[in-house]
């Protein structure tokens, strides 16, 4: 954000994190923010569970005051067996006083199972919770594992908030021989990169897959952070443009390479943390999309399975295109999910196509009283390969196309800073075997329209709209068999006075979120809204929105 805005805000703090249960809406919000407000919550639905018996085990109980990780040991609950239809992770946290937003991770057996951020608290204190379906990591959870969690924090005379966290896992046993989900829905093995280390701006490690792997998916928990330019990478400008974040321009792309060959591309989600855009009053109750539960970007590496199944270690490199050489600010922990052929010791195959388009990135600077940078970026990649499984040859083709457009506007002292941006990430995976070809196409769109300005009497105002949308179509034999749509929209408008004690800021702010899902067996539409920290609306709509 702008120099003046950031410098003024450095003396202040405040803000919120994750979702709690819905509470009754209040009808008379206060005239301005006080010393306490509603606990953070989101409009997202809780994780659905199959019901019936379950087992819960606590794996973390910690207070984070510094950068010392919590370490412990996870032991599976005996009463629920070792095959589950659903495994749900729940984080419960509380914090009071004054504290910045902090980033955190949780690893079990070295596997990243949660990336998250925290709320900035009220003086009187807040509590929040995060739920996540972690069934895909069931293979890791079947035996004892080391646990590591860190929410890096600083506690001193000024920043007093100690982050108190408890994390538990709840297991729902499979009922009947068929289990609780579709066959093959859960991977047989979850791997990490051996010897993973940083090389320049990339994470590099070795991957050795089982020789009978028939499907391979990598997931990368990519986050730009650290408080520098990469936290606001979408506002970065080239080195010759007069703005405080000169970091090559705003285009970022998460790339994955196998033995030096480009195997996957993805658009990072433009996460706004709970202290973002210089105005914590935007996020005290409702955070921006994904701020609590950072979802990984995924790459279908099945076209490379034939090469990876040779029993040897292969070099995997994860990097972020657009980050200037030597600049840090991105975290890219990586897991690899593997599905194995139970009837073959070795599944041979080959990579048959790899067609990479040339990244097209451009910027155009417009000087003036209001300066502006128009930026565009695009890239496409197609990879194809086959594996000879016990049920015949299966060929997989993955096509991915990325695009980004943005207009960034600011004035000379950056007391006005605005961005309108849209990112798309279109992916199509086609699988052909003995039966009709199956295809899954996902169209993802992320949007940001925000403006921060400092007006008369040092009054800072931020207006923001964020969108997270995904349209998924599954087809078989050329005919659509299912379609699902997710649409998550946040809006906020908040103001406060800079350079005064907390009690003189006279902060006001409204925020809302509407979270909608439509698909096979899923119909959910909820809107929540706040004013000055009070919940003013919590409404569930019966009519499913149009696709």
C-alpha positions in Angstrom: 0.0 0.0 0.0 1.0 3.7 -0.2 3.9 5.0 1.8 1.9 7.6 3.7 -0.9 5.1 4.5 1.4 2.4 5.7 3.6 4.7 7.8 0.5 6.1 9.6 -0.9 2.7 10.2 2.3 1.3 11.6 1.4 2.9 14.9 -2.0 1.2 15.0 -3.1 -2.4 14.9 -6.4 -4.3 14.9 -8.1 -7.1 13.1 -9.8 -10.4 12.7 -9.5 -14.0 11.4 -11.8 -17.0 11.1 -15.2 -18.3 11.2 -17.4 -19.1 14.2 -20.9 -20.3 14.4 -23.7 -18.1 13.1 -25.2 -15.8 15.8 -28.4 -13.9 15.9 -28.2 -10.6 14.0 -28.4 -7.4 16.0 -30.8 -4.6 14.9 -29.1 -1.6 16.4 -25.4 -1.4 15.7 -23.3 1.1 17.6 -22.5 4.5 16.0 -18.8 3.6 15.8 -16.4 0.8 16.7 -15.8 0.4 20.5 -13.4 -1.8 22.4 -15.0 -5.0 21.5 -16.9 -6.5 18.5 -18.5 -9.7 17.3 -16.3 -12.7 17.0 -15.0 -13.3 13.5 -17.1 -15.5 11.2 -17.6 -16.3 7.6 -20.6 -17.1 5.4 -19.0 -20.4 4.3 -20.9 -23.6 5.2 -19.5 -26.0 7.9 -17.9 -29.2 6.7 -20.6 -31.8 6.0 -20.2 -35.0 8.0 -21.8 -38.5 7.6 -23.2 -38.6 11.2 -23.1 -41.7 13.3 -20.2 -42.6 15.7 -17.0 -40.6 15.6 -13.7 -40.2 17.5 -12.0 -36.9 18.3 -8.4 -36.5 19.3 -6.6 -33.2 20.2 -3.3 -32.8 18.4 -2.3 -29.2 19.3 -2.7 -27.1 22.5 -0.3 -24.2 22.4 0.2 -20.5 23.1 2.2 -18.7 20.4 4.3 -15.8 21.7 7.3 -16.0 19.4 8.7 -18.0 16.5 9.1 -21.3 18.4 7.1 -24.1 16.7 4.8 -26.3 18.8 5.9 -30.0 18.4 4.0 -33.1 19.5 2.9 -36.5 18.5 -0.3 -37.6 16.8 -1.7 -41.1 17.6 -4.7 -42.5 15.7 -7.8 -43.1 17.8 -8.2 -46.9 18.1 -12.0 -46.9 18.5 -12.6 -45.7 14.9 -10.3 -48.1 13.0 -8.0 -46.9 10.3 -10.4 -46.4 7.4 -12.7 -43.3 7.5 -15.4 -41.8 5.4 -14.5 -38.3 6.6 -11.8 -36.6 8.7 -12.4 -33.1 9.9 -9.8 -30.7 11.4 -10.9 -28.0 13.7 -8.8 -25.1 15.0 -10.2 -23.1 17.9 -8.3 -19.9 18.8 -8.6 -16.9 21.1 -6.5 -13.7 21.5 -6.9 -10.4 23.3 -5.1 -7.1 23.5 -3.2 -5.7 20.6 -1.6 -7.8 17.9 -0.9 -7.9 14.1 -2.4 -10.5 11.8 -0.1 -13.6 11.8 0.4 -16.5 9.3 0.6 -20.1 10.5 0.9 -23.7 9.3 0.2 -27.2 10.7 2.1 -30.2 9.5 1.5 -33.9 10.4 4.2 -36.3 9.4 5.8 -33.5 7.5 2.7 -33.0 5.3 1.2 -29.5 5.3 -2.5 -30.0 6.3 -3.4 -26.4 7.1 -2.2 -22.9 6.1 -4.0 -20.1 8.0 -3.9 -16.5 9.2 -5.1 -15.1 12.5 -7.3 -12.2 13.6 -6.1 -9.0 15.0 -8.0 -8.8 18.3 -10.1 -6.4 20.2 -8.8 -5.1 23.5 -11.4 -7.3 25.3 -10.6 -10.4 23.2 -12.1 -12.5 20.5 -12.5 -16.2 19.7 -12.7 -17.9 16.3 -12.7 -21.3 14.7 -11.6 -22.9 11.5 -12.9 -26.2 10.1 -11.3 -28.1 7.2 -12.0 -31.4 5.5 -8.6 -33.3 5.6 -9.9 -36.7 4.4 -7.4 -36.5 1.6 -4.6 -36.9 4.1 -6.0 -40.1 5.6 -3.0 -42.2 4.5 -0.8 -40.0 6.7 -3.1 -40.3 9.7 -3.2 -44.1 9.9 -0.1 -44.3 12.1 1.7 -42.2 14.7 3.2 -39.0 13.3 5.1 -36.0 14.5 3.1 -32.8 14.6 4.5 -29.3 14.1 2.6 -26.1 14.2 3.8 -22.5 14.1 2.0 -19.1 14.2 5.0 -16.8 14.3 4.2 -14.0 16.8 5.8 -11.1 18.6 4.7 -10.2 22.2 6.1 -7.2 24.0 4.9 -4.1 25.9 3.1 -2.8 22.8 1.9 -6.0 21.0 0.3 -7.9 23.9 -1.8 -10.5 22.1 -0.8 -14.1 22.9 -2.4 -16.5 20.3 -4.0 -19.4 22.1 -4.8 -22.3 19.8 -6.2 -25.8 20.1 -6.5 -28.2 17.1 -8.4 -31.5 17.0 -9.2 -34.1 14.4 -12.6 -35.9 14.3 -12.8 -39.3 12.5 -15.9 -40.8 11.0 -15.5 -44.6 10.4 -16.5 -46.1 7.2 -19.8 -47.9 7.4 -20.2 -51.1 5.3 -17.8 -52.5 2.8 -18.1 -49.7 0.3 -16.8 -47.0 2.6 -18.1 -43.5 2.8 -17.2 -42.0 -0.5 -16.5 -42.8 -4.2 -13.9 -45.3 -5.0 -10.5 -43.7 -5.4 -11.5 -40.4 -3.9 -8.8 -40.6 -1.3 -5.1 -41.0 -2.3 -3.2 -44.1 -1.3 -0.1 -42.1 -0.3 0.8 -38.5 0.5 4.4 -37.6 -0.2 6.6 -34.5 0.5 9.7 -33.4 -1.4 12.8 -35.0 0.1 15.5 -32.6 1.0 13.4 -29.6 0.1 15.3 -26.4 0.2 15.3 -22.9 -1.3 17.3 -22.1 -4.4 17.0 -18.4 -5.2 13.2 -17.8 -5.3 12.3 -21.5 -5.8 11.7 -24.5 -3.6 13.6 -27.5 -4.8 13.4 -31.1 -3.6 13.4 -34.8 -4.8 10.3 -36.8 -5.5 10.3 -40.6 -5.6 6.9 -42.1 -6.4 5.8 -45.7 -6.0 6.5 -47.6 -9.2 2.8 -48.5 -9.5 1.4 -44.9 -9.4 -1.5 -44.4 -11.8 -2.6 -40.9 -10.8 -0.4 -38.2 -9.3 -1.6 -34.7 -8.1 0.7 -32.1 -6.5 -0.7 -29.3 -4.2 1.2 -26.2 -3.3 0.1 -23.9 -0.4 1.4 -20.8 -2.2 1.2 -17.5 -0.2 2.7 -14.1 -0.7 3.5 -12.7 2.7 6.2 -11.3 5.0 4.9 -7.7 5.2 6.8 -6.6 2.1 5.8 -6.1 -1.5 4.9 -9.7 -2.1 2.1 -9.4 0.4 0.6 -7.0 -2.0 2.1 -8.5 -5.2 -0.9 -7.3 -7.3 0.1 -3.7 -6.6 3.8 -4.1 -7.7 5.2 -2.0 -10.5 8.3 -2.1 -12.7 11.6 -0.6 -11.4 11.2 2.6 -13.5 7.7 3.5 -12.3 7.4 5.8 -9.3 5.7 3.7 -6.6 6.8 2.3 -3.3 6.6 -1.4 -4.4 8.9 -1.7 -7.3 8.9 -5.5 -7.7 8.8 -6.2 -11.4 5.1 -5.6 -12.0 1.9 -7.3 -10.8 1.9 -10.6 -12.7 2.5 -13.7 -10.6 2.2 -17.4 -11.6 3.0 -20.5 -9.5 5.0 -22.9 -11.7 6.0 -26.5 -11.0 8.8 -28.3 -12.9 9.8 -31.9 -13.1 13.4 -32.6 -14.0 13.6 -29.1 -15.5 10.4 -29.4 -17.7 7.4 -27.3 -17.0 4.7 -29.6 -15.6 2.1 -27.2 -14.2 1.1 -23.5 -14.0 -1.5 -21.9 -11.8 -2.7 -18.4 -10.8 -2.2 -17.7 -7.1 -5.2 -16.5 -5.2 -5.0 -12.8 -4.2 -5.5 -13.3 -0.5 -6.0 -10.2 1.6 -5.0 -10.9 5.2 -6.9 -9.6 8.1 -4.8 -6.4 8.4 -4.7 -5.8 4.6 -5.1 -2.6 2.6 -4.1 -0.5 5.6 -7.6 -0.7 7.2 -8.2 -3.5 9.8 -11.7 -2.2 10.4 -12.7 -3.8 7.1 -12.0 -7.3 8.4 -12.7 -7.3 12.2 -15.7 -9.6 11.8 -15.7 -10.9 8.2 -12.3 -11.7 6.7 -11.6 -11.8 3.0 -12.1 -15.1 1.1 -9.6 -17.8 2.1 -7.9 -15.8 4.8 -8.7 -18.5 7.4 -8.2 -21.6 5.2 -5.6 -21.1 2.5 -6.5 -23.5 -0.2 -3.6 -25.0 -2.2 -3.2 -24.7 -5.9 -3.3 -28.1 -7.6 -1.5 -29.7 -10.5 -2.5 -33.0 -12.2 0.9 -34.6 -12.8 -0.6 -37.9 -14.1 0.9 -37.3 -17.7 4.3 -37.6 -16.0 3.5 -40.8 -14.1 5.2 -43.0 -16.6 8.4 -41.1 -16.2 8.2 -40.8 -12.4 7.4 -44.6 -12.0 11.0 -45.6 -12.7 11.9 -45.9 -9.0 14.4 -43.0 -9.2 14.4 -39.7 -7.5 13.2 -36.8 -9.7 13.9 -33.1 -9.2 10.8 -31.0 -8.5 11.0 -27.2 -8.5 8.3 -24.9 -7.4 8.7 -21.2 -8.2 6.7 -18.0 -8.6 7.1 -16.3 -12.0 7.3 -12.5 -11.8 9.2 -12.3 -8.5 12.4 -10.3 -9.0 15.6 -12.3 -8.7 16.8 -12.5 -5.2 13.6 -11.2 -3.6 11.8 -13.3 -1.0 8.3 -13.2 0.2 6.6 -16.4 -1.0 6.0 -19.6 0.8 5.3 -22.7 -1.4 5.2 -25.9 0.8 4.3 -28.8 -1.5 2.5 -32.2 -1.1 2.2 -34.9 -3.7 -0.9 -37.2 -3.6 -0.6 -40.6 -5.2 -3.1 -43.2 -6.3 -1.6 -46.7 -6.8 -2.6 -49.7 -9.0 -3.3 -52.4 -6.5 -2.8 -55.2 -9.1 0.5 -54.2 -10.6 4.0 -53.7 -9.1 5.0 -51.4 -12.0 2.9 -49.1 -14.1 4.9 -48.1 -17.2 3.9 -45.2 -19.4 5.2 -42.2 -21.3 4.9 -38.4 -21.6 3.5 -37.9 -25.1 3.1 -34.1 -25.4 4.3 -30.9 -23.7 3.4 -27.7 -25.4 4.1 -24.5 -23.5 3.0 -21.1 -24.7 5.3 -18.1 -24.2 4.2 -16.0 -21.1 2.8 -12.8 -22.4 3.3 -10.1 -19.8 3.0 -6.3 -20.4 2.7 -3.1 -18.5 1.9 0.4 -19.6 2.5 3.4 -17.3 0.5 6.6 -17.5 1.9 9.6 -15.6 -0.1 12.5 -14.3 -1.8 13.9 -11.2 -3.3 10.4 -10.9 -0.7 7.9 -12.0 -1.8 4.6 -13.5 -0.3 1.2 -14.5 -2.3 -1.0 -16.8 -1.0 -4.6 -16.8 -1.9 -7.8 -18.5 -0.5 -11.3 -18.4 -1.3 -14.7 -19.9 0.2 -18.2 -20.3 -0.9 -21.6 -21.4 0.4 -25.1 -21.1 -0.7 -28.5 -22.4 0.8 -31.8 -21.2 -0.3 -35.3 -22.1 0.8 -38.8 -21.3 -0.4 -42.4 -20.7 0.1 -45.2 -18.2 -0.5 -48.9 -18.8 -2.5 -50.0 -15.8 -4.0 -53.4 -14.8 -7.3 -52.2 -16.3 -5.8 -51.0 -19.6 -4.0 -48.0 -21.0 -5.2 -44.7 -19.6 -4.3 -41.5 -21.4 -4.5 -38.1 -19.6 -4.3 -34.6 -21.1 -4.1 -31.5 -19.0 -4.7 -28.1 -20.5 -4.4 -24.9 -18.5 -4.7 -21.2 -19.5 -4.0 -18.3 -17.2 -4.8 -14.6 -17.7 -4.6 -11.4 -15.6 -5.7 -7.9 -16.2 -5.4 -4.9 -13.8 -5.4 -1.2 -13.6 -3.6 0.4 -10.6 -4.1 4.1 -9.8 -2.4 6.3 -7.3 -1.3 9.9 -6.6 2.2 11.3 -6.0 2.3 10.7 -2.2 0.3 7.5 -2.5 -2.4 8.8 -0.1 -4.8 7.5 -2.8 -4.2 3.9 -3.9 -6.7 1.9 -6.0 -6.8 -1.4 -8.0 -9.2 -3.0 -10.3 -8.1 -6.5 -11.3 -9.3 -9.9 -12.5 -7.4 -13.2 -12.7 -8.6 -16.4 -14.5 -7.3 -19.9 -14.3 -9.0 -22.3 -16.7 -8.1 -26.0 -16.4 -9.4 -29.0 -18.4 -8.3 -32.6 -17.6 -9.4 -35.4 -20.0 -8.9 -39.1 -19.3 -9.4 -41.7 -21.9 -9.3 -45.5 -21.3 -11.5 -48.4 -22.3 -14.8 -46.6 -21.7 -16.0 -43.2 -22.8 -13.5 -40.3 -22.2 -14.1 -38.3 -19.0 -13.4 -34.6 -18.8 -13.4 -32.2 -15.9 -13.2 -28.5 -16.8 -12.8 -25.8 -14.1 -13.1 -22.1 -14.8 -11.7 -20.1 -11.9 -12.1 -16.3 -11.6 -10.7 -14.0 -8.9 -11.6 -10.3 -8.7 -10.5 -7.3 -6.6 -11.8 -3.8 -6.8 -10.4 -1.6 -3.9 -9.5 1.9 -3.1 -7.8 3.4 -0.1 -7.5 7.2 0.4 -6.6 9.7 3.1 -8.9 12.8 3.1 -9.5 15.8 5.2 -8.4 15.6 8.9 -6.3 12.5 8.2 -9.5 10.4 7.7 -8.5 7.1 6.0 -11.2 5.3 4.0 -11.0 1.9 2.2 -13.7 0.5 0.0 -13.2 -3.1 -1.2 -14.9 -5.8 -3.2 -13.4 -9.3 -3.5 -14.6 -12.3 -5.5 -13.8 -16.0 -5.6 -15.6 -18.0 -8.3 -15.3 -21.5 -9.7 -17.4 -23.2 -12.3 -16.8 -27.0 -12.6 -18.3 -29.2 -15.4 -17.8 -33.0 -15.6 -18.5 -34.6 -18.9 -18.5 -38.3 -20.0 -18.5 -39.3 -23.6 -19.0 -35.6 -24.6 -22.1 -35.2 -22.5 -22.3 -33.2 -19.3 -23.0 -35.3 -16.3 -22.7 -32.7 -13.5 -22.0 -29.1 -12.9 -21.2 -27.1 -9.7 -20.7 -23.4 -9.1 -19.1 -21.6 -6.2 -19.4 -17.8 -5.8 -17.9 -16.1 -2.7 -18.2 -12.3 -2.6 -16.9 -9.9 0.1 -17.7 -6.2 0.3 -16.5 -3.6 2.8 -16.3 0.1 3.4 -14.5 1.4 6.5 -13.0 4.7 7.8 -11.0 5.9 10.7 -8.8 8.8 11.8 -5.0 8.3 11.5 -2.3 9.5 13.9 -4.5 9.6 17.0 -4.9 7.3 20.0 -7.1 4.3 19.5 -10.0 5.8 21.4 -10.0 8.9 19.1 -10.1 7.1 15.8 -13.9 7.2 15.6 -13.9 4.2 13.3 -16.9 3.1 11.3 -17.3 0.3 8.8 -19.7 -2.0 7.1 -18.9 -5.4 5.6 -20.8 -8.3 4.1 -20.2 -11.7 2.5 -22.4 -13.8 0.3 -21.3 -17.4 -0.1 -23.2 -19.6 -2.7 -22.7 -23.1 -3.8 -24.8 -25.0 -6.3 -24.2 -28.6 -7.5 -25.2 -32.2 -7.3 -26.7 -32.6 -3.8 -25.4 -29.2 -2.7 -27.6 -26.1 -2.4 -26.3 -23.4 -0.1 -26.8 -19.6 -0.2 -26.0 -17.4 2.9 -25.4 -13.7 3.4 -24.0 -12.1 6.5 -23.4 -8.4 7.2 -22.0 -6.1 9.9 -21.9 -2.5 10.9 -19.3 -1.1 13.4 -18.4 -4.6 14.5 -22.0 -5.8 15.2 -23.6 -8.5 13.2 -26.6 -6.9 11.4 -27.7 -9.8 9.1 -27.4 -13.5 8.9 -29.7 -14.8 6.2 -30.0 -18.1 4.4 -31.7 -18.1 1.0 -33.8 -21.0 0.0 -33.7 -20.3 -3.7 -30.5 -21.5 -5.4 -28.8 -18.9 -7.5 -28.6 -19.2 -11.2 -25.7 -21.0 -12.9 
